[in-house]
């Protein structure tokens, strides 16, 4: 069977995992060669009474006239280049109940976990300029709504525009009603007439909206036990579009650092394609510098996949040593993403120096990873994830003098862990060649 190509719809049978046996509603990934489409249906929360939704027009801002459509959107570098992507999510309507872990940043592996097959989406998005994503999910009565915002790393919005254009073209091949949206020339809301099948085998109805502003793609999926109400879906979709339009132009508050942090960045290994082209490390920009407080927050972000025991032990050890500044760089690849943070620790730390930080990674809920060539004090661990996880992570730490090196690698389940161990070894060697002082 031939692999998906960017100009072809995805292969049948590779579906969004929330949908069970349901076909995908849209071949969004055709623009990137992504299989399955993010927009397949997902399970309705059964057992709740199907109370009707009251009108949702109150509080929705009027839509300004749009004479030139998406071509006149703000430059991608202004409103959404930095800052918290969650601020671009529209407020939930009154009476909505959030689903578990609903409003959160999605790392690329977490986004790929929404598919039955994580490998294809991971590879295509990693190679297609994916930067970061955020998701919100809530229900009200029998209606469930999921919103995902994807930000692409392109200054001219070309990939985001192609993503929406190709997705809309694919969606129009299926039955349903095309509902016109205010404020977007290229976006679309389609309410489907046919039922899909949820995870628990009950028929459900779906609707799907797709649009963009600048380099941010907005996707909304609606699911109900009855045909999705067109006016409700349109109101909610235009509310989200309005949130994107009125988002203030602001830069990130999560970046800082002086000449010392800049010297650390100069010691980071080169990235393929140049620095600054990989996904962000959560809320933290790729190829950026950070001061003391943000350095600790960034370390916690990189070590997020760890179980609580090792994670807390590492946090305690890092507080004992103290962080002065740091630099981070992401290394994108088709099969895995690696994030590396160099942290300058305060001089004269406790005990045997920074070696205890690497040792803190070992504990319950992890297994030992590969050895780091030439650096017996460095450690790599693999978090044990219960269930049928489709992706895997590896966390590593080592040090050269007073510089701590953290490395996170993640990707589809067949993760080649030796790549990260070798990169950590090369990074430590580079630091050691300069006395570990950068």
Number of C-alpha atoms within 10 A of each C-alpha: 4 5 11 18 16 17 12 16 23 24 16 10 13 19 26 27 23 19 25 19 17 23 19 24 29 26 27 30 29 27 24 26 25 27 32 31 24 26 31 26 32 26 20 25 17 11 7 11 10 14 10 10 14 9 9 15 14 8 8 15 12 11 14 10 9 13 11 11 15 18 15 12 17 15 16 19 18 14 22 25 23 18 19 18 20 16 14 23 22 18 13 18 17 9 11 17 15 16 15 9 10 15 18 15 21 18 19 27 23 17 21 26 20 22 25 19 19 27 23 24 27 29 23 23 22 24 17 21 19 23 25 25 26 23 21 23 21 18 22 22 16 19 24 23 25 21 22 24 23 22 27 25 25 19 14 13 23 13 22 26 23 15 24 24 20 21 25 22 16 19 23 15 10 14 13 16 14 17 15 13 19 19 22 22 16 16 24 26 26 25 25 21 15 13 17 23 18 20 16 11 13 13 17 21 23 29 27 26 26 26 28 26 27 28 27 27 23 25 25 24 26 25 27 26 18 14 17 20 16 16 13 15 23 20 17 22 26 22 24 21 23 21 18 22 18 11 13 13 13 14 15 14 12 20 17 18 18 12 10 18 24 17 15 23 21 12 19 23 18 13 15 12 10 10 17 19 22 29 28 23 25 21 22 26 24 22 23 22 28 24 21 17 14 21 28 20 15 23 24 16 15 20 21 14 19 25 17 13 15 20 18 15 17 22 18 14 18 20 11 15 21 19 22 20 27 32 29 29 28 27 23 24 16 17 19 27 23 23 23 28 28 28 28 29 24 14 14 11 15 11 10 8 15 25 18 21 26 23 20 20 29 23 18 13 16 20 15 15 18 18 19 23 14 12 15 9 16 25 25 28 24 22 22 16 16 7 6 7 12 20 22 21 24 27 29 26 28 28 29 24 18 21 27 23 27 25 26 26 25 24 27 25 17 12 17 16 21 15 14 26 25 16 17 28 18 17 21 27 17 17 22 16 11 11 13 19 16 22
